[in-house]
């Protein structure tokens, strides 16, 4: 069944997701500026509703599932917001890859875009955001379609392929425990 946005979310295995990411990255011209893949996820489940909540036990399991999913995807940079839950979501992958999680303020989409465009053209970037920041983040990065992320949705992986002068391509995948 297709959603209002014209695509159907697909639950995939880790091997399938890594293959999709690798195919998208392989199809990118190596010399074009800003042609890296950008993988966008929402932070994992949080323990409470406080402003800077840590991850819950389910959230820590989801963060580990994300690390397992993306461990062989070629991620070269990881960006999180200033909130603890985004950094904790990114931490298992960062540790597995020996990367440092870079921070960009949650609502500073221009700074996020500038940071991503400053990376090498072959970069594959993981960005961990929030349900209310992912839609405008994707629009800033070149995918202008409408997108709704409900409060209980934690299992989305958006793989965005920026294309200079054109609308970015985007694939929406699912991972980990299905959210309601």
Backbone as CSV, one residue per row, in Angstrom:
resi,resn,N_x,N_y,N_z,CA_x,CA_y,CA_z,C_x,C_y,C_z
1,UNK,0.842,-1.166,0.000,0.000,0.000,0.000,0.894,1.239,0.000
2,UNK,0.595,2.193,-0.843,1.381,3.399,-0.937,0.824,4.464,-0.017
3,UNK,1.717,5.281,0.530,1.308,6.369,1.398,0.944,7.583,0.558
4,UNK,0.522,8.645,1.224,0.181,9.875,0.515,1.396,10.456,-0.191
5,UNK,2.571,10.123,0.268,3.780,10.667,-0.341,4.188,9.895,-1.590
6,UNK,3.497,8.794,-1.927,3.777,8.087,-3.160,4.788,6.969,-3.041
7,UNK,5.128,6.568,-1.825,6.037,5.456,-1.678,5.591,4.623,-0.496
8,UNK,5.952,3.369,-0.519,5.580,2.469,0.565,6.811,2.179,1.408
9,UNK,6.724,2.384,2.737,7.852,1.996,3.587,8.075,0.501,3.479
10,UNK,9.315,0.080,3.477,9.647,-1.324,3.316,10.526,-1.741,4.486
11,UNK,10.183,-2.834,5.150,11.024,-3.372,6.219,12.044,-4.271,5.534
12,UNK,13.314,-4.040,5.818,14.361,-4.782,5.133,15.302,-5.439,6.126
13,UNK,16.014,-6.440,5.644,17.052,-7.049,6.452,18.283,-6.163,6.397
14,UNK,19.205,-6.389,7.317,20.431,-5.603,7.330,21.196,-5.765,6.026
15,UNK,21.298,-6.985,5.523,22.046,-7.220,4.287,21.418,-6.474,3.120
16,UNK,20.092,-6.475,3.057,19.396,-5.775,1.979,19.617,-4.263,2.079
17,UNK,19.523,-3.727,3.282,19.716,-2.285,3.465,21.126,-1.874,3.089
18,UNK,22.112,-2.650,3.505,23.499,-2.335,3.165,23.684,-2.399,1.651
19,UNK,23.053,-3.371,1.002,23.141,-3.481,-0.455,22.524,-2.264,-1.126
20,UNK,21.347,-1.825,-0.661,20.697,-0.639,-1.235,21.587,0.583,-1.081
21,UNK,22.144,0.776,0.107,23.023,1.920,0.358,24.258,1.841,-0.532
22,UNK,24.848,0.656,-0.646,26.042,0.488,-1.481,25.743,0.755,-2.947
23,UNK,24.586,0.299,-3.440,24.213,0.539,-4.840,24.030,2.027,-5.090
24,UNK,23.324,2.708,-4.189,23.126,4.157,-4.347,24.467,4.869,-4.363
25,UNK,25.337,4.521,-3.420,26.648,5.169,-3.358,27.485,4.867,-4.599
26,UNK,27.401,3.634,-5.098,28.188,3.245,-6.274,27.737,3.962,-7.533
27,UNK,26.477,4.329,-7.609,25.960,5.002,-8.792,26.310,6.485,-8.853
28,UNK,26.850,7.005,-7.780,27.168,8.425,-7.735,28.436,8.716,-8.524
29,UNK,28.442,9.787,-9.322,29.673,10.169,-9.999,30.716,10.607,-8.974
30,UNK,31.900,10.092,-9.087,32.938,10.386,-8.100,33.401,11.834,-8.142
31,UNK,33.231,12.534,-9.249,33.752,13.885,-9.359,32.729,14.976,-9.080
32,UNK,31.473,14.626,-8.969,30.445,15.652,-8.759,30.447,16.120,-7.310
33,UNK,30.304,17.416,-7.115,30.272,17.971,-5.759,28.969,17.592,-5.090
34,UNK,29.032,17.387,-3.797,27.853,17.113,-2.972,27.080,15.891,-3.448
35,UNK,27.774,14.868,-3.883,27.104,13.659,-4.357,27.179,12.516,-3.364
36,UNK,27.510,12.789,-2.138,27.555,11.732,-1.130,26.148,11.270,-0.750
37,UNK,26.072,10.088,-0.175,24.797,9.609,0.375,24.673,10.153,1.787
38,UNK,23.474,10.551,2.156,23.191,11.018,3.505,22.118,10.099,4.073
39,UNK,22.438,9.455,5.178,21.521,8.544,5.841,20.965,9.283,7.055
40,UNK,19.646,9.412,7.103,19.010,10.188,8.167,18.114,9.269,8.987
41,UNK,18.287,9.315,10.307,17.429,8.566,11.218,16.976,9.483,12.346
42,UNK,15.863,9.113,12.939,15.427,9.771,14.160,16.158,9.104,15.320
43,UNK,16.393,9.864,16.379,16.991,9.255,17.571,16.140,8.066,18.014
44,UNK,16.742,7.152,18.740,16.029,5.984,19.245,15.133,6.384,20.428
45,UNK,14.355,5.422,20.909,13.394,5.672,21.983,14.077,6.289,23.205
46,UNK,13.420,7.303,23.770,13.967,7.996,24.937,13.272,7.532,26.209
47,UNK,13.944,7.719,27.321,13.457,7.196,28.589,12.283,7.992,29.155
48,UNK,12.215,9.293,28.850,11.120,10.118,29.359,10.940,11.319,28.443
49,UNK,10.083,12.232,28.828,9.756,13.397,27.997,10.561,14.644,28.361
50,UNK,11.599,14.509,29.168,12.408,15.669,29.534,13.132,16.219,28.300
51,UNK,13.574,17.462,28.391,14.196,18.132,27.249,15.431,17.407,26.717
52,UNK,16.231,16.855,27.607,17.466,16.206,27.175,17.511,14.769,27.686
53,UNK,16.492,14.023,27.352,16.340,12.646,27.845,17.393,11.710,27.263
54,UNK,17.788,10.756,28.091,18.665,9.675,27.645,17.808,8.632,26.917
55,UNK,18.475,7.655,26.324,17.748,6.563,25.680,17.202,5.594,26.727
56,UNK,16.075,5.014,26.398,15.491,3.959,27.223,16.214,2.651,26.900
57,UNK,15.935,1.576,27.646,16.525,0.276,27.257,16.165,-0.113,25.817
58,UNK,14.905,0.119,25.392,14.537,-0.149,23.994,15.348,0.726,23.047
59,UNK,15.575,1.966,23.436,16.366,2.878,22.615,17.808,2.424,22.483
60,UNK,18.389,1.940,23.568,19.764,1.435,23.496,19.839,0.206,22.574
61,UNK,18.808,-0.646,22.626,18.777,-1.804,21.709,18.663,-1.329,20.258
62,UNK,17.835,-0.312,20.029,17.679,0.207,18.664,19.000,0.827,18.184
63,UNK,19.687,1.555,19.040,20.975,2.157,18.653,21.976,1.077,18.252
64,UNK,21.972,-0.040,18.973,22.852,-1.166,18.609,22.424,-1.775,17.274
65,UNK,21.108,-1.870,17.044,20.610,-2.396,15.766,21.021,-1.477,14.611
66,UNK,20.986,-0.163,14.843,21.425,0.792,13.815,22.906,0.592,13.507
67,UNK,23.707,0.417,14.544,25.148,0.186,14.337,25.377,-1.082,13.531
68,UNK,24.631,-2.133,13.844,24.772,-3.381,13.098,24.343,-3.204,11.640
69,UNK,23.267,-2.463,11.432,22.762,-2.215,10.083,23.781,-1.454,9.229
70,UNK,24.399,-0.422,9.813,25.248,0.482,9.033,26.751,0.218,9.161
71,UNK,27.127,-0.761,9.958,28.548,-1.033,10.211,29.351,-1.223,8.927
72,UNK,28.764,-1.838,7.918,29.490,-2.089,6.664,28.967,-1.235,5.508
73,UNK,28.239,-0.173,5.815,27.642,0.671,4.770,28.588,1.754,4.258
74,UNK,29.763,1.864,4.830,30.714,2.862,4.356,30.546,4.234,4.973
75,UNK,29.865,4.331,6.111,29.670,5.629,6.766,31.029,6.231,7.106
76,UNK,31.230,7.488,6.699,32.502,8.174,6.933,32.389,9.325,7.937
77,UNK,31.167,9.802,8.166,30.940,10.908,9.104,29.611,10.680,9.808
78,UNK,29.544,11.099,11.075,28.307,10.990,11.848,28.025,12.349,12.472
79,UNK,26.778,12.801,12.288,26.343,14.087,12.840,25.125,13.849,13.719
80,UNK,25.125,14.453,14.896,23.981,14.410,15.806,23.681,15.836,16.243
81,UNK,22.541,16.009,16.884,22.195,17.330,17.407,22.807,17.481,18.796
82,UNK,22.490,18.591,19.427,23.029,18.875,20.756,22.353,18.062,21.859
83,UNK,21.363,17.271,21.517,20.625,16.529,22.526,21.212,15.139,22.750
84,UNK,21.231,14.760,24.013,21.836,13.512,24.452,21.303,12.292,23.687
85,UNK,20.006,12.239,23.436,19.408,11.069,22.790,19.934,10.853,21.371
86,UNK,20.280,11.940,20.663,20.815,11.751,19.308,22.241,11.224,19.359
87,UNK,23.029,11.765,20.280,24.405,11.289,20.400,24.443,9.834,20.881
88,UNK,23.558,9.473,21.819,23.506,8.095,22.293,23.043,7.135,21.194
89,UNK,22.198,7.611,20.288,21.770,6.777,19.157,22.947,6.524,18.214
90,UNK,23.767,7.525,18.005,24.901,7.415,17.091,26.113,6.716,17.710
91,UNK,26.213,6.696,19.027,27.422,6.232,19.716,27.859,4.804,19.370
92,UNK,26.969,3.808,19.322,27.460,2.461,18.993,28.103,2.366,17.601
93,UNK,27.527,3.046,16.612,28.132,3.027,15.279,29.451,3.779,15.285
94,UNK,29.480,4.932,15.938,30.726,5.709,16.020,31.833,4.876,16.658
95,UNK,31.517,4.168,17.741,32.519,3.326,18.407,32.978,2.197,17.490
96,UNK,32.039,1.565,16.786,32.392,0.458,15.891,33.291,0.906,14.749
97,UNK,33.088,2.150,14.280,33.847,2.656,13.129,35.035,3.526,13.517
98,UNK,35.176,3.826,14.791,36.253,4.706,15.227,36.053,6.146,14.785
99,UNK,34.790,6.582,14.701,34.471,7.952,14.274,34.045,8.795,15.468
100,UNK,34.195,10.095,15.336,33.716,11.042,16.328,32.367,11.574,15.878
101,UNK,31.418,11.641,16.800,30.114,12.202,16.481,30.238,13.725,16.504
102,UNK,29.953,14.345,15.372,29.982,15.802,15.277,28.606,16.344,15.629
103,UNK,28.566,17.546,16.191,27.294,18.127,16.605,26.935,19.337,15.765
104,UNK,25.648,19.414,15.436,25.068,20.575,14.761,23.758,20.871,15.488
105,UNK,23.463,22.126,15.811,22.195,22.434,16.484,20.999,21.887,15.713
106,UNK,20.036,21.363,16.450,18.894,20.642,15.872,18.165,21.419,14.785
107,UNK,17.986,22.704,14.944,17.205,23.477,13.980,18.060,24.346,13.062
108,UNK,19.365,24.148,13.056,20.240,24.941,12.187,20.503,24.159,10.900
109,UNK,19.491,24.159,10.030,19.566,23.363,8.798,20.631,23.892,7.841
110,UNK,20.849,25.203,7.844,21.899,25.778,6.983,23.273,25.275,7.422
111,UNK,23.512,25.227,8.740,24.797,24.728,9.244,24.967,23.246,8.921
112,UNK,23.881,22.473,9.021,23.944,21.056,8.677,24.302,20.882,7.210
113,UNK,23.611,21.598,6.343,23.883,21.501,4.904,25.323,21.915,4.592
114,UNK,25.792,22.992,5.212,27.163,23.450,4.971,28.175,22.398,5.425
115,UNK,27.930,21.790,6.580,28.844,20.764,7.077,28.879,19.572,6.123
116,UNK,27.709,19.110,5.703,27.656,17.962,4.793,28.318,18.286,3.463
117,UNK,28.035,19.452,2.919,28.637,19.823,1.633,30.134,20.069,1.735
118,UNK,30.634,20.267,2.957,32.068,20.436,3.166,32.834,19.124,3.201
119,UNK,32.127,18.021,3.311,32.790,16.723,3.330,33.227,16.329,1.918
120,UNK,34.124,15.374,1.840,34.601,14.881,0.555,33.426,14.332,-0.263
121,UNK,33.492,14.435,-1.591,32.368,14.019,-2.446,31.928,12.567,-2.262
122,UNK,32.832,11.695,-1.885,32.466,10.287,-1.729,31.986,9.945,-0.312
123,UNK,31.808,10.949,0.534,31.393,10.721,1.914,30.002,10.090,1.993
124,UNK,29.843,9.245,2.988,28.525,8.713,3.355,28.303,9.159,4.792
125,UNK,27.277,9.971,4.988,27.072,10.660,6.256,25.819,10.133,6.950
126,UNK,25.937,9.809,8.234,24.774,9.493,9.056,24.413,10.747,9.837
127,UNK,23.129,11.137,9.771,22.630,12.269,10.548,21.524,11.742,11.446
128,UNK,21.645,12.006,12.743,20.625,11.600,13.707,19.873,12.848,14.143
129,UNK,18.574,12.868,13.850,17.755,14.035,14.157,16.543,13.694,14.995
130,UNK,15.480,14.458,14.784,14.269,14.378,15.586,13.052,14.315,14.663
131,UNK,11.930,13.833,15.179,10.728,13.687,14.349,10.306,15.019,13.729
132,UNK,10.519,16.117,14.446,10.103,17.424,13.927,11.189,18.145,13.136
133,UNK,12.388,17.591,13.083,13.451,18.237,12.306,13.803,17.478,11.026
134,UNK,13.462,16.204,10.961,13.834,15.421,9.775,13.151,15.933,8.506
135,UNK,11.840,16.203,8.492,11.241,16.709,7.245,11.899,17.994,6.717
136,UNK,12.098,19.047,7.547,12.775,20.225,6.997,14.253,19.965,6.674
137,UNK,14.873,19.040,7.385,16.262,18.677,7.090,16.354,18.064,5.701
138,UNK,15.450,17.122,5.394,15.450,16.500,4.072,15.178,17.539,2.985
139,UNK,14.289,18.489,3.260,13.999,19.554,2.287,15.233,20.416,2.050
140,UNK,15.947,20.755,3.109,17.167,21.551,2.982,18.217,20.817,2.149
141,UNK,18.228,19.493,2.262,19.209,18.686,1.528,18.734,18.306,0.127
142,UNK,17.559,18.819,-0.286,17.144,18.655,-1.674,15.994,17.716,-1.945
143,UNK,15.333,17.195,-0.905,14.160,16.336,-1.108,12.952,17.076,-0.547
144,UNK,12.222,17.810,-1.395,11.188,18.735,-0.928,9.811,18.132,-0.658
145,UNK,9.642,16.841,-0.831,8.322,16.234,-0.649,7.854,16.331,0.798
146,UNK,6.559,16.242,0.996,5.990,16.248,2.338,6.229,14.893,2.992
147,UNK,6.501,14.928,4.272,6.792,13.714,5.010,6.291,13.890,6.431
148,UNK,5.598,12.893,6.936,5.136,12.932,8.319,5.840,11.843,9.107
149,UNK,6.404,12.236,10.236,6.981,11.267,11.165,6.209,11.424,12.464
150,UNK,5.476,10.378,12.814,4.675,10.440,14.027,5.559,10.301,15.262
151,UNK,5.048,10.764,16.387,5.834,10.706,17.610,6.331,9.304,17.953
152,UNK,5.536,8.241,17.763,6.060,6.912,18.112,6.911,6.254,17.022
153,UNK,7.191,6.944,15.922,7.963,6.346,14.821,9.468,6.465,15.084
154,UNK,10.101,5.323,15.308,11.548,5.311,15.550,12.292,4.416,14.569
155,UNK,11.603,3.732,13.672,12.239,2.680,12.874,12.537,3.065,11.426
156,UNK,12.507,4.352,11.107,12.781,4.804,9.740,14.268,5.047,9.497
157,UNK,14.700,4.688,8.308,16.027,5.052,7.804,15.785,5.706,6.445
158,UNK,16.183,6.954,6.297,16.037,7.673,5.034,17.418,7.763,4.395
159,UNK,17.549,7.222,3.189,18.820,7.290,2.462,18.624,8.312,1.345
160,UNK,19.305,9.420,1.474,19.161,10.549,0.556,20.399,10.638,-0.319
161,UNK,20.178,10.809,-1.611,21.284,11.000,-2.545,21.158,12.385,-3.160
162,UNK,21.937,13.357,-2.663,21.888,14.694,-3.253,22.345,14.663,-4.711
163,UNK,21.664,15.447,-5.552,22.016,15.557,-6.969,22.012,17.031,-7.332
164,UNK,23.190,17.631,-7.494,23.253,19.059,-7.794,22.392,19.432,-9.002
165,UNK,21.593,20.469,-8.818,20.750,20.948,-9.899,19.473,20.160,-10.090
166,UNK,19.268,19.128,-9.292,18.072,18.283,-9.396,17.551,17.982,-7.994
167,UNK,16.343,17.463,-7.969,15.788,17.000,-6.706,16.574,15.778,-6.241
168,UNK,16.858,15.691,-4.965,17.575,14.539,-4.423,16.706,13.287,-4.517
169,UNK,17.356,12.149,-4.620,16.651,10.868,-4.568,16.606,10.421,-3.112
170,UNK,15.513,9.747,-2.730,15.392,9.297,-1.352,14.731,7.929,-1.306
171,UNK,15.300,7.050,-0.466,14.742,5.734,-0.205,14.438,5.680,1.288
172,UNK,13.229,5.193,1.623,12.830,5.069,3.028,12.797,3.587,3.384
173,UNK,13.608,3.220,4.394,13.690,1.846,4.857,13.246,1.775,6.311
174,UNK,13.082,0.577,6.824,12.740,0.346,8.233,13.799,-0.558,8.843
175,UNK,14.039,-0.398,10.145,15.010,-1.255,10.814,14.587,-1.502,12.259
176,UNK,15.198,-2.529,12.842,14.958,-2.819,14.253,13.521,-3.220,14.541
177,UNK,13.170,-3.152,15.800,11.824,-3.501,16.256,10.819,-2.532,15.648
178,UNK,9.764,-3.064,15.081,8.714,-2.236,14.464,8.084,-1.350,15.530
179,UNK,7.904,-0.080,15.187,7.233,0.824,16.106,5.745,0.853,15.764
180,UNK,4.909,1.170,16.763,3.451,1.125,16.543,2.972,2.071,15.460
